[in-house]
Amino acid sequence: MTTIIDSHIFGNVFSTPEIAAIWSDKQRTKYFLDFEAGLAKAQAKLGIIPQKAADHIVKHCRVEEIDFNDLRRQTELIGYPVLPVVKQIVAKVNTVEAQLGEWAHWGATTQDLTDTAVVLQLRDTLALVGQSIDAIINALRGLCERYKTTPMAARSNLQQAVPISFGFKMARLLASFERHKQRLHELKPRLFVLEFSGAAGTLATIASASSYNAPDEVDGKPLGLRCQELLAEELGLGVPTIAWHTERDNLAEAANFLALLTATSAKFATDLKLMMQSEVGEAREPYVAHRGSSSTMPQKRNPIGSAYICGMAASVRGMASSMTEAIVADHERSTGPWQIEWIVLPQICALSHACLKQTQYLFEGLEVDEKGMQRNLELSKGMVVSEAVMMGLGKTIGRQFAHDVGKYGHTYLLCRL
């Protein structure tokens, strides 16, 4: 085990099977192949490469045909997995007709494939995230309705403040998750964008002089830009306004969105941990036999889901800062910052989805102790409503005087008189 998300034991706690599949070597390689197949189709339509070459390139862009052991060895040697994948495609196509495979990867560069694959993986990830947000919102709406008149003590600096309802407490979280849903909707058009622009981002290699039989312009647009549009259509992505090889703000935005989202889960989990304390006893995680059990204290029921949520959310926030650091890239192709994303982004996505699944589980099965909330309201023997008394008295004796009366009681009042 190199990271906890790869652990056979912890993998389904700190990750999910769906996310593990999205960020697997197999799926990344499949997206490389989808890119190469889409590029061949687009370029054949424009006359950039021969149709016969495109047909055979597409035919061999199947992940089942990739030798992953060879891919690993070549990646260790070269430093990147794209060229080894392209070499395997070229070799397969060249068995049909010599030199036909050389039309594969025409005008593309390593980062074009890598970045586009990441965008496609993020698209799959955020589809799952969106589903989790919707489920959490539905669960919260149910809690808001069910407990809209259930009184409890609000806490300010961990002390009892004034009465609120538990439904009101849940409604604040509901508003937060609805804002996150809006953020996700706004993020998608910026993030789900193709990267295809060649060595330095100028598309200079896609020109009629370097093509099989293509004009300088198509539909009034330069050949390279039209090729970019057709490839984007093939992959179901947006067209970039300009190359973004070393402009990484959209990926950092996605990571920091997940940091905000999971931090909201952790805010709820923190409150629930405090409400589960034996001395408080106002709400509890869903009961499952042995879940959260202590190895030595049989009476304990630990807030294990809340602990997982807080740990995962804190890790996402830390890693999201690394994604922001990766924005500081040098010139037109970075030497190091790009690789930061390879390390942390899969972990951010795995931890975030697992965090949301744990959050959904807690909301859907939350145990609310209304008697415990009422009991705690009565601890102060009415002092929890002293703000209302102060404001009522303040109209007659002044707000500050009424505040001091409320704080120090009859002794203070007699001294003043």
Secondary structure, 3 states (H helix, E strand, C coil): CCCHHHCCCCHHHHCCHHHHHHCCHHHHHHHHHHHHHHHHHHHHHHCCCCHHHHHHHHHHCCHHHCCHHHHHHHHHHHCCCHHHHHHHHHHHHHCCCCCHHHHCCCCCCHHHHHHHHHHHHHHHHHHHHHHHHHHHHHHHHHHHHHCCCCEEEEEECCEEEEEEEHHHHHHHHHHHHHHHHHHHHHHHHHHCECCCCCCCCCCCCCCHHHCCCCCCEECCEEHHHHHHHHHHHHHCCECCCCCCCCCCHHHHHHHHHHHHHHHHHHHHHHHHHHHCCCCCCCEECCCCCCCCCCCCCCCCCCCHHHHHHHHHHHHHHHHHHHHHHCCCCCCCCCCCHHHHHHHHHHHHHHHHHHHHHHHHHHHHHCEECHHHHHHHHHHHCCHHHHHHHHHHHHHHHCHHHHHHHHHHCHHHHHHHC
